[in-house]
């Protein structure tokens, strides 16, 4: 809980002034029954006349106007503080998520991170507003009302106190039972978000395979689970109002009975005091009803806070390194007995990988699906850290570089051509934000993307979400241009030419090969794309089963020969 105070620090004044204004409103509200009792006892039954009654009414109206002004001021300050708090938490959470390595992101999942960043932070934001507006007010009114009733008549005050304690006990029990269910509900929302995201991203696949009914059923099942859990919460929460009303009304009945007995026996209670006590009982009822209605909000907020805290508590397994400077006379990449396993998996995805790649070489990596090709190249920019062994980039262990300097050395083109909404220029700026238009155009030409970009409107051509206004091959070439514009010393193309025709693929490889001083890793399913590589690594089950040039491997490495022959037959 304490960790979140820092996000309210800049709104301390709003929190303090908002709470004070609410307390002033509550204090004025607490004085109203006493003023009314005074009007009845002195103005009505005491014989002071209509002028005293009117004066008392004017005082009550003035108190109401001041209280209304305080309530409006509190509403405004609470909105400013809660919205600012939500923005600060969301920004901090987003920044923290971006410090996590791929291992932690895989563990939590994109859908859950999205729900926590949006929905859970909104729940916390609403709770802050309610704390300023209502939480400081309702307990204050309830406690002060009990104290005033004890002062007016200690016996009746004890009845009021007992009713308040009973209602508080009900609230505590219901809250205790609800919190785990609200936590489960947020997890169910994660699942709904995941299914929705998958269907929106894969809408074409769903329609192509006529699986809309199947996916609708999958969504309905997840929604039914959420509904069932929500109904359980509703059944528990449904006891709140009936129990609180029953307890308070039972207390009111006891007060009326006891005060009536006191008046009959002449024990000292006046008519005005009885009315004041009833009014205070009503105020307690209203205050506790507000608290009971806030229980569901705060149980949600508590569950959401725990979920957000789980993300803040996650620490990246990839720690920032030192300030090593690349030695470009050393080999570009050295691996000595590198092994790797994903989080929660005892099986090694890579096992005993060793290689030494000189600067400027072109490296081909080929193998079947799941052989570990992408995992291998993901170790170079430290998207993951090696589990065992040593990995060096330009003479230094990758852990000795700062992440910023290491990733400046490496340009990565992932399997999925991820573009961001904006323009072609804004996407290329990811590679180098201070590059000139000439640099961007040169990168586009290297990636064989210059012609279609200029035909569509040039560097300021809009890019829709995920680049949906470009074809698959065009998106791949734009992501290659984005990596090339940063002038990396190591360029990784992770099966990033799969959507290109053979002629464009060949032209692109020729352009990449012409880049001076760039060590290129080509991960591909096409054996023909790797024929001119300086060295080809053939992978199977996380191990290197063959290495050499095309001429050396063909006929000597069974797996490579099988891949080449099968693709040659398919091309006929």
Secondary structure, 3 states (H helix, E strand, C coil): CHHHHHHHHHHHHHHHHHHHHHHHHHHHHHHHHHHHHHHHHHHHCCCCCHHHHHHHHHHHHHHHHHHHHHHHHHHHHHHHHHHHHHHHHHHHHHHHHCCCCHHHHHHHCHHHHHHHHHHHHHHHHHHHHHHHHHHHHHHHHHHHHHHHHHHHCHHHHHHHHHHHHHHHHHHHHHHHHHHHHHHHHHHHHHHHHHHHHHHHHCHHHHHHCCCHHHHHHHHHHHHHHHHHHHHHHHHHHCHHHHHHHHHHHHHHHHHHHHHHHHHHHCCCCCHHHHHHHHHHHHHHHHHHHHHHHHHHHHHHHHHHHHHHHHHHHCCCCCCCCCCCCCCCCCCCEEEEEEEECCCCCCCCCEEEEEEEECCCCEEEEEECCCCCHHHHHHCCCCCCCCCEEEEEECCEEHHHCCHHHHHHHEEEECCCCCCCCEEHHHHHCCCCCCCCHHHHHHHHHHCCCHHHHHHHCHHHCEECHHHCCCCHHHHHHHHHHHHHCCCCCEEEEECCCCCCCHHHHHHHHHHHHCCCCCEEEEECCCHHHHCCCCEEEEEECCEEEEEECHHHHCCCCHHHHHHHHHHHHHHC
